[in-house]
């Protein structure tokens, strides 16, 4: 998603377009690693020294309301943000918390079958699979 697309989405929704808000949006939509608000803050702080964690949280909330990202809450202290709104499975390492998206045709087929059985289309879906990543397995060895 480029700057103009983001600006258009904000304007269509009567939201103020600021350089910090755009930077947060560009950062999150370009990521595949499901960053936390703190990670976003630390990544942008150098280029935007006046940015606050409050601005990060407000912008993430707006992006969630607009359907551009999904908030992934894993426990009270662990919230991550996923910009991929397409059907996928979140593969979550139960040791280090690393997350990657798993997409496959069979997942889509299975989901389509579930939707057919349900008789309605859910507003949102989230599928998490917990495992131990290769890096964490190596540490134990």
N, C-alpha and C positions, 0 to 999 in steps of 0.2 A: 504494500500500500504506500503510495507516494504522498508527499506533503499536500498536494492539491486535493487529493481524495479525502485526506483527514480534515483539511480546512472546510471542504464542502459538507462533510458529515457534521462538523461542529456548527456551521452556519445554518444548515437545515434544521438543526435541533436548538437553535437560538442560544448556542453556547459561545462564550468568549474564546477567541483564539489567541493564545499567548505563546511566546517562544518556548517557555518551560513546558507548557502543556504539550506542544508539538514534539519536543525532545523526548518526553516521557512516552508519548504514543509511538513515535518512531522506534524507540528502544524496545518497547515491549512487543510490538508486532513483528520485529525482525528477529526475535529470539525463539529458540526451540528448547531452551533449558528451563523454562518455567521459573523465572526469577521471583524472589520475594521483594517486598517494598524496600527493605534495607539494601538489598543488592542493587536495585535500580538507583536508589539514593546515592550510594557510594560510587556507582559507575558514572553518574551525571554530575556529581558535586564539583569535580575539577573544572568542567566546562561551564557550569552554571553555579557559581559559588553562593548565590543568594537563594538557591532552591531549598525548600524545606521538606521534611518528611510529610508534613501535613498536605502540601501540594501534591506530593506523590500519591498519598492515599485518596485524596479528593479526585484526582484524575483517574486513578484506577477504578474508583467507584463509578465515575461517569462512563468509562469505557465498558464496564460490566453492564450498566444500565442500557447502553447502546447496543449491546450484544456483540461487541468486538473482542472481548476477552471473557474468560471464565475464571472465577476465584476457586482455587482448590484448597480447601481446609483439611489438613491432615490431623491436627489436634489443636488445642488452644493456642499453642505458641508457634505453629507452623502453617503459614498461609503462603501459597505460591499463586502465580498468575499464568494462565495458559492462553496464548493468542490464537491457537488453532481451534476453531469452532466446528470443524468437520468431525465426523465420526471417527474416533480412534480410541485406543486403550492406552492409559497412562501406566507405563512400566516404572514402578517405584522401588528403588533399592531401600530395603528396610534398615540397612546399616547407615549409609551415608546420606540418604535422601535424594540422590540423583534421580531425575525423572527423564524418560524419553518417551516419545509417542510411537506406538505400534499401529500401523495401518496395513490392512490386507483386504483383498476382495472377500475372503470368507467371513471377515468381521461384518462387513456391510451386508452380506447375504443373511447372516445370522440375525443382525439387527432388523432387517426388513421382515424377517419371519416373526420376530418378537412383536413388532409393530402390528403386523397382520393379526396375530393372536390377541393382542390387547384391544384392537378395534379403535385405537386413537393414536395420534402422534404426540408423544411427550414434548413439552416445551424445551426441555434440556435432558441431557443424559451424561452420565459419567461412569466410566468403567476403569477401575484401578486393579492392577495385579502387582502384588508385592513379591519381591524376590531378592536375592543377593547378587549384586553386580560383580563382574569379573575382577575389578579393582579391589573390592572388599574381600573377595575370596582369596586373592593373592596375599593380602595382609595377614589373613588367618594361617596361611600355609607356612 
